[in-house]
Amino acid sequence: MVSGMFDLSGKTAVVTGGAGGIGRAIANGLADAGANVVVTSRGLARLEEVAEGIRAKGVKSLALACDITDVSSVESMLQGVLGEFPLIDILVNAAGIAIRKPAETFPIDEWQLVLDINTRGTFICCQAVGREMIKSHSGRIINLSSVRGRYGLSANYSAYCASKGAVLMLTKSLAVDYGPDKIRVNCLCPGITDTPLLRFHVGHTPDPEAHLKQRLQRVPTAEMLYPEDMGRAAAFLCSDEARGITGASLVVDGGYLACAEFFR
């Protein structure tokens, strides 16, 4: 049953990182709008649970293991999707990692790992699925960047900020490349969002609650965002209501970037 104003009935969506906090919420948000959803990540265990929950909404769902940094793994995933559905209407690249270390001591292999997953993996998926979308002359691609892809908001994020900044420019470039085939490519930039990844990093501070409270004081609304906020934003960008939007970044941050310059 479709909920909300964005109707994606009959559409097929692929969500990478579908077992993660934001990826899972986006997968469910697209399903709530009526889309059939394929969720992917490197492991199947949690994915099956996500797919089962999506099927309970009355739409189809498939869980497929995929390493987005491996071209052959992405191609195999793609064939698995096309074996079940005739085409792919929507791709959401939500898979990503964050490693925080001082720039002067950041191990190069770990720095490169962040770039490989967040940027290279995003492009590999955009390229593979983009080829299929070109055949049908339609499609929606949403890449996940971050407010840290726009500004260096705090220390020790040299790899993450670089990777997410690259995703922003990749989105613009692909919007130009894929535009003639009516493929819209946009970007979501979440702010402080209550995900397991956020809780992990906050949990390694001396006083997690105080640290989180201090960070939220920098947000005009002073409110934590939730993964479901990204799910609704993604449903909008994938809908016909957003047909005129491509090459754009939708910032969902409670106004964080609006005043970020005052908190450096």
N, C-alpha and C positions, 0 to 999 in steps of 0.2 A: 504494500500500500504506500503510495507516494505521500510524503509529508512535506510541508513548506511550499514555497512558490516556484521552485526550480524543478522542472519536470525532465528527468533523464530516462524516462521509461524506454526500454528496448535498447539502450546504449550499453556498450561493453567497455569497462574500464580496467586498466592494469595499474596496480599501485605497488611500487617497490617499497621495501621497508614496511610492509603491511602489518608486521607484528609489533612495530614500535608504537610509542605513544601517539605521535602525530599521524603517522601512516595508518595506524589502525582507526583513528577517529575519522580520517579522510575517507577511508574505505567504507566505513559505516555511513558517513554523510552522503556519499554518492549512492549507496544502496537505499538510504532513506528517500532519495530523490527518484528512485526507480531503476537505477542502473544495475546490471549484472557486473560483479566485481571479481577480478582475479587478483589475489594477494601473493606477493613473492617476498622472499628473504633467503638467507643462506640456509636456515634450518626450517624443517617442516613442522616440528612439534607444536609451537605456539600458533603457527599459521593455520593449522587445521581447526583450532579453536575459533579463530577469527572467522574463517570461512563458514563454519557451522552457525555462528551467530548471525552472519549475513543471510544465510539461507533461511533462517527463521523469520526474516523480514518478508519472505515471499518472492525473492529474486534468486538467480543462480549465482553460485560462487565456486571458485576453484583455487586451491592452494598449490603453488609450484615453488620448488626450491630453485634459487638462482643466485649466482655470484655476479653482481653487476660489473665487476672489474674484468670479467672474463668474457670475451666476445663469443666464444663457442657456447658458454653457459647461457648467455642472453639469447642467442639464436635458438637454443634448445627450448628455453622457456617460451619463446615466441611461437615456435611450432606447437607447443603444448596448448597455448591459448587458441591458436587458429584451428587446432583439431577439435575444439569444443565450440568455438564461436566463429561466425563467418568473417568478421573484421574487428578491428580495435578502434573505438571511437575516442577513447580518452586514455592518456598516460599521465600518471602522477609519479614523479621521481622524489620519493620521500626517504629513501635509504640514505643514511649518513652517520658520521661519527665525529666526535670532538675529543681531541687530546690537548690538554693545557700544560705547557711547559715554558720556562723562560727562553726567549729567542736565542740567547747566547749559548745555551746548553741543549737546545732541542736536537735530539738525535735525528739525523737526516732521513733514516729509513722510516721513522715514525711520522715525520713531517710529510714525507712522500705518501705514506699510507692514507693520511687524511685527504690529500689531493686526489689520490687514485679513487677513493670511494666517493667523495663528495662531488668531484668535478669530472674526472675521467669516466666514472661509472654512469653519471648523469648523461654525458654525451653519447656513450655507447648505446644506452637505452633509447635516447632521442633519435639516434641514427637508425637503429634497427626497426623501431616502431614507426619512425617517420617514413621509411621506405614503403611500409604497408599503407600508411595514411595517404601517401601520394597517389597510390593506386585508386583510392576511393575519392580523392579530391576533397577530403574533409578530415577534421580531427581537432582535438584539444590536447595540448600538452601543458602541464603545470610542473615547474621545477621548484624545489624548496631551497630558498636562500635563507637569509636571516638579517635582522637589523645589524648584525656584526659583519654582514657583507657590504654594508654601506658606510659604516664608521668603525674606527678602532676604539670600542667603548671601554675596554679594560685590558689589563696586562695578560700576557701569556697565551694569547689567541692568534699568534702569527700564522699558524697553519690553517686554522678554522676560518679566520677572516679572509685569508687569501683564497681559500677554496670557495667560499660563499660569494665573494666578490666576483670571482671568475664565473660562477653560475649566473649571476646577474647579467654579465655581458654576453655569455653564451645564449641566454634567453633572447636578448635583443637581436643577436646575429641570426638565430634560428627563425625568429619571427619574420625576418627579411627573406631568408632562404626558402621557407615553407609557405610564405604568404600567398604566392601565386596559386598554390593548390588548396587554398582556403583552410589551411591549418593554422589555428591560433596558438601561439606559444606565450605563456605568461609565467609569472613568478610570484610565489608567496613568501613574504618576509615576516616570520613570527617574531614577537618580542618575548618577554619573560613568560614562558608557558610551563605549566605544571606537568612535566613529563618525568619518567624514570631517569633520563639523562640529567635533567636539572637537579633532581633530588640527589643523584649520585655525586655531582660536583659540589652542591651545597653541603652535603653530608661530610665532606672532607675539610670543611672550614672549622675553626675553633668553636664557634657558636652558630650552628646552622640557622636557627630561627631568627637570631639577631641579624645575621648576614642577609637573609631573605627579606626581612622587614626593611633593612637599609636599601636594598635594591629596589623594592617596590615604592619607596619614598621618591624615587626618581621618575615614577610613572604618574602622569597627571591624574589619571583615574584612581591611582593607588590600589588597583585591583590586579590580582593574578589572572592571567589568561589560561584557558583550558584547551586541550586538543580539539574538543568539539567546535571551538570557535574557528579553527582552521578547516574543519570539515564543512562548515556552512560556507565559508569563503570559497573553498574549492568547488562546491556545488554551484555557486554563482558563476565562477569563471568558466565552468564547463557548460553552462546553460545558454540558451538562445538569447537571454537577456544581456549577455556579455559579448554578443557577436561582433561588436565594434571595438573590442579591446584585444590588442595583441602587442607583444614586445613590452608589456608593462609589468611593474612590480607592485603588488597589492600588499601594503604594510599593515599588519594586524598586530599592533603593539600597545594599544591603550594610550597612544600619544607619546610614547617613550622618545622617539626620534625628534618630535617636535620641540623638545626642550633638552635634548642630549648634550648640545654644545655647552650648556651651563654646568655640566657635571663632570667635565674632564679633569 
